């Protein structure tokens, strides 16, 4: 499975709004490189700020 996802793909996979994905990236300094976000880095940052979404089965 891919580790670098677009905001739309990450939003769908984690069950959070696309705008929220982008907001977290900008606010927390998670890089968006060529329109893609490192899923592992994004999830680690969510966990660090205490906003980790519920895991999907």
MMTF fields as JSON, N, C-alpha, C and O atoms, coordinates in Angstrom:
{
  "mmtfVersion": "1.0.0",
  "mmtfProducer": "UNKNOWN",
  "numBonds": 227,
  "numAtoms": 228,
  "numGroups": 57,
  "numChains": 1,
  "numModels": 1,
  "chainsPerModel": [1],
  "groupsPerChain": [57],
  "chainIdList": ["A"],
  "bondAtomList": [4, 2, 8, 6, 12, 10, 16, 14, 20, 18, 24, 22, 28, 26, 32, 30, 36, 34, 40, 38, 44, 42, 48, 46, 52, 50, 56, 54, 60, 58, 64, 62, 68, 66, 72, 70, 76, 74, 80, 78, 84, 82, 88, 86, 92, 90, 96, 94, 100, 98, 104, 102, 108, 106, 112, 110, 116, 114, 120, 118, 124, 122, 128, 126, 132, 130, 136, 134, 140, 138, 144, 142, 148, 146, 152, 150, 156, 154, 160, 158, 164, 162, 168, 166, 172, 170, 176, 174, 180, 178, 184, 182, 188, 186, 192, 190, 196, 194, 200, 198, 204, 202, 208, 206, 212, 210, 216, 214, 220, 218, 224, 222],
  "bondOrderList": [1, 1, 1, 1, 1, 1, 1, 1, 1, 1, 1, 1, 1, 1, 1, 1, 1, 1, 1, 1, 1, 1, 1, 1, 1, 1, 1, 1, 1, 1, 1, 1, 1, 1, 1, 1, 1, 1, 1, 1, 1, 1, 1, 1, 1, 1, 1, 1, 1, 1, 1, 1, 1, 1, 1, 1],
  "groupList": [{"groupName": "UNK", "atomNameList": ["N", "CA", "C", "O"], "elementList": ["N", "C", "C", "O"], "formalChargeList": [0, 0, 0, 0], "bondAtomList": [1, 0, 2, 1, 3, 2], "bondOrderList": [1, 1, 2], "singleLetterCode": "X", "chemCompType": "L-PEPTIDE LINKING"}],
  "groupTypeList": [0, 0, 0, 0, 0, 0, 0, 0, 0, 0, 0, 0, 0, 0, 0, 0, 0, 0, 0, 0, 0, 0, 0, 0, 0, 0, 0, 0, 0, 0, 0, 0, 0, 0, 0, 0, 0, 0, 0, 0, 0, 0, 0, 0, 0, 0, 0, 0, 0, 0, 0, 0, 0, 0, 0, 0, 0],
  "groupIdList": [1, 2, 3, 4, 5, 6, 7, 8, 9, 10, 11, 12, 13, 14, 15, 16, 17, 18, 19, 20, 21, 22, 23, 24, 25, 26, 27, 28, 29, 30, 31, 32, 33, 34, 35, 36, 37, 38, 39, 40, 41, 42, 43, 44, 45, 46, 47, 48, 49, 50, 51, 52, 53, 54, 55, 56, 57],
  "secStructList": [7, 7, 1, 3, 3, 7, 2, 2, 2, 2, 2, 2, 2, 2, 6, 1, 7, 2, 2, 2, 2, 2, 2, 2, 2, 2, 2, 2, 6, 7, 7, 3, 3, 6, 6, 3, 3, 3, 2, 2, 2, 2, 2, 2, 2, 2, 2, 2, 6, 6, 7, 7, 7, 7, 7, 7, 7],
  "xCoordList": [0.84, 0.0, 0.879, 1.936, 0.428, 1.182, 1.268, 0.345, 2.397, 2.596, 2.434, 2.219, 2.532, 2.377, 1.053, 0.865, 0.142, -1.218, -1.601, -1.045, -2.556, -3.097, -3.961, -4.355, -4.26, -5.149, -6.502, -7.069, -7.009, -8.287, -8.184, -9.061, -7.114, -6.918, -6.721, -7.274, -5.941, -5.679, -6.961, -7.23, -7.738, -9.013, -9.937, -10.547, -10.032, -10.892, -10.404, -11.197, -9.102, -8.54, -8.674, -8.911, -8.522, -8.563, -9.932, -10.158, -10.836, -12.187, -12.294, -13.135, -11.437, -11.527, -11.671, -11.364, -12.131, -12.378, -11.08, -10.047, -11.138, -9.976, -9.395, -8.177, -10.257, -9.794, -9.071, -8.123, -9.515, -8.856, -7.464, -6.524, -7.331, -6.021, -5.063, -3.943, -5.494, -4.65, -4.354, -3.226, -5.356, -5.155, -4.085, -3.205, -4.163, -3.176, -1.782, -0.812, -1.683, -0.382, 0.216, 1.388, -0.586, -0.094, 0.237, 1.301, -0.682, -0.513, 0.627, 1.359, 0.782, 1.767, 3.062, 3.969, 3.146, 4.394, 4.624, 5.769, 3.563, 3.696, 3.799, 2.888, 4.889, 5.065, 4.083, 3.738, 3.653, 2.879, 3.811, 4.022, 4.362, 5.354, 4.746, 4.303, 4.726, 4.145, 2.721, 2.32, 1.968, 0.567, 0.322, -0.815, 1.359, 1.207, 1.739, 2.636, 1.152, 1.489, 1.949, 1.355, 2.999, 3.476, 2.482, 2.335, 1.807, 0.758, 1.298, 0.664, 2.453, 3.027, 3.359, 3.076, 3.951, 4.288, 3.017, 2.955, 2.009, 0.752, 0.094, -0.354, 0.035, -0.582, 0.204, -0.392, 1.512, 2.332, 2.06, 2.004, 1.893, 1.609, 0.227, 0.046, -0.759, -2.099, -2.039, -2.663, -1.291, -1.166, -0.48, -0.871, 0.531, 1.265, 0.383, 0.561, -0.561, -1.437, -2.728, -3.614, -2.819, -3.969, -5.238, -6.338, -5.098, -6.276, -6.333, -6.841, -5.821, -5.782, -7.198, -7.982, -7.53, -8.868, -9.041, -8.054, -10.268, -10.562, -10.031, -10.121, -9.489, -8.962, -10.094, -11.064, -9.954, -10.943, -10.478, -9.282, -11.44, -11.142, -10.71, -10.42],
  "yCoordList": [-1.191, 0.0, 1.246, 1.279, 2.252, 3.502, 4.225, 4.181, 4.886, 5.651, 7.147, 7.9, 7.584, 8.996, 9.171, 8.673, 9.888, 10.009, 11.465, 12.37, 11.679, 13.017, 13.348, 12.444, 14.632, 14.97, 14.247, 13.863, 14.067, 13.376, 11.909, 11.397, 11.236, 9.832, 9.667, 8.75, 10.548, 10.492, 10.757, 10.096, 11.708, 12.026, 10.814, 10.484, 10.163, 8.988, 7.834, 7.163, 7.615, 6.497, 6.678, 5.712, 7.917, 8.173, 8.606, 8.684, 8.885, 9.264, 10.667, 10.935, 11.568, 12.961, 13.84, 13.405, 15.056, 15.962, 16.369, 16.54, 16.523, 16.92, 18.242, 18.385, 19.202, 20.501, 20.365, 21.1, 19.431, 19.182, 18.596, 18.939, 17.719, 17.149, 18.275, 18.329, 19.166, 20.27, 21.218, 21.694, 21.497, 22.385, 21.826, 22.56, 20.536, 19.914, 20.005, 20.306, 19.752, 19.828, 21.226, 21.377, 22.241, 23.616, 24.023, 24.581, 23.739, 24.164, 23.426, 24.02, 22.152, 21.333, 21.108, 20.425, 21.674, 21.581, 20.25, 19.886, 19.517, 18.266, 18.641, 19.27, 18.265, 18.704, 18.049, 16.874, 18.845, 18.348, 18.53, 19.652, 17.44, 17.492, 16.968, 15.821, 17.799, 17.468, 16.929, 15.984, 17.553, 17.2, 15.953, 15.487, 15.394, 14.163, 14.362, 15.168, 13.598, 13.685, 12.314, 11.299, 12.28, 11.032, 10.599, 11.262, 9.485, 9.003, 8.736, 9.112, 8.096, 7.759, 9.023, 9.102, 9.995, 11.257, 11.987, 12.527, 12.001, 12.67, 12.01, 12.702, 10.675, 9.97, 10.19, 10.329, 10.224, 10.477, 11.871, 12.065, 12.835, 14.201, 14.289, 14.972, 13.595, 13.565, 12.992, 13.517, 11.925, 11.295, 12.252, 12.33, 12.975, 13.9, 15.038, 15.511, 15.481, 16.567, 16.041, 16.814, 14.723, 14.115, 14.127, 14.164, 14.096, 14.162, 12.954, 13.053, 11.831, 10.649, 10.154, 9.95, 9.96, 9.468, 8.0, 7.289, 7.545, 6.144, 5.297, 5.692, 4.155, 3.251, 2.532, 2.1, 2.414, 1.675, 0.248, -0.021, -0.674, -2.09, -2.462, -3.631],
  "zCoordList": [0.0, 0.0, 0.0, 0.629, -0.706, -0.833, 0.509, 1.322, 0.713, 1.935, 1.7, 2.65, 0.456, 0.124, -0.606, -1.716, 0.039, -0.457, -0.686, -0.064, -1.584, -1.78, -0.562, 0.175, -0.341, 0.768, 0.683, 1.706, -0.531, -0.707, -0.286, 0.41, -0.709, -0.364, 1.142, 1.749, 1.73, 3.168, 3.948, 4.952, 3.494, 4.119, 4.116, 5.133, 2.974, 2.849, 3.723, 4.384, 3.718, 4.473, 5.985, 6.711, 6.456, 7.895, 8.397, 9.604, 7.482, 7.875, 8.441, 9.3, 7.959, 8.373, 7.128, 6.018, 7.316, 6.216, 5.514, 6.161, 4.196, 3.404, 3.896, 3.999, 4.197, 4.682, 6.02, 6.295, 6.844, 8.133, 7.911, 8.628, 6.929, 6.587, 6.225, 6.733, 5.356, 4.915, 6.071, 6.208, 6.906, 8.057, 8.997, 9.448, 9.287, 10.175, 9.554, 10.248, 8.27, 7.596, 7.72, 8.065, 7.44, 7.495, 8.933, 9.201, 9.844, 11.236, 11.927, 12.718, 11.639, 12.348, 11.562, 12.04, 10.373, 9.609, 8.925, 8.656, 8.637, 7.891, 6.405, 5.866, 5.747, 4.36, 3.385, 3.509, 2.422, 1.287, 0.097, -0.364, -0.397, -1.464, -2.752, -2.816, -3.765, -5.062, -4.908, -5.588, -3.996, -3.803, -2.991, -2.914, -2.378, -1.594, -0.177, 0.072, 0.736, 2.159, 2.629, 2.265, 3.433, 4.02, 5.094, 6.121, 4.849, 5.751, 7.159, 8.146, 7.256, 8.56, 9.352, 10.547, 8.694, 9.35, 9.787, 10.892, 8.92, 9.244, 10.46, 11.374, 10.472, 11.601, 12.885, 13.953, 12.801, 13.986, 14.539, 15.754, 13.647, 14.092, 14.723, 15.731, 14.13, 14.732, 16.142, 17.064, 16.298, 17.617, 18.594, 19.759, 18.132, 18.994, 19.49, 20.613, 18.676, 19.104, 19.731, 20.093, 19.852, 20.511, 19.684, 20.235, 18.369, 17.491, 16.563, 15.446, 17.012, 16.157, 15.872, 16.799, 14.586, 14.257, 14.612, 14.803, 14.701, 14.968, 13.819, 12.657, 14.138, 13.112, 12.402, 13.023, 11.104, 10.306, 10.146, 10.032, 10.138, 10.033, 8.696, 8.444]
}
